[in-house]
């Protein structure tokens, strides 16, 4: 899908893949899933989004580097893949999101945020989220069965707040505090919730 350009520039995608997966026993994102690895599902969705490039934020598990590179090579997406190490990965999701947003080019007009352990994101929701930003939303997220899911798409005006995140707190509290500007896009596909 061609990248959508808002007034300032193209959309980008970030895949958060820096966690240790300790509850899983380690190596979670490079564990077998379907015909590939768990991370492959998140990468497939990120590359299917209307974005210029996909940034994978890694940290605790260096096998993520190999897994992401292999997937991008196999699917002809190597030129669109950027790998960024989060040196504070032990801090949690906030640090990974901060690192990912901080690595984007200055012309980025928005960013999809995907979670590396969510392999069933429906690709058809992605252009609908982008359309919400094109219509003026500050952020857009899918909703299924009354529950907000992933990925979330943020307009660049939200980046300063995302760059200030700390600890294991992701962007959920930012979305929860939004009184306007958040568009929820309905879907019946529970892949937006499947973790």
Secondary structure, DSSP 8 states (H G I E B T S, - for coil): ----B-SS-BEEEEEEE----GGGTS--TTSEETTEEHHHHHHHHHHHSS-S-EEEEE-S-THHHHHHHHHHHHTT-GGGEEEEE-TTGGG-HHHHHHHHHHTS-TT--EEEEEETT-TT--THHHHHHHHHHHTT-SEEEEEETTEEEEEEEEEGGGHHHHHT--TT--THHHHHH-SSSEEEEE-S-GGGT--
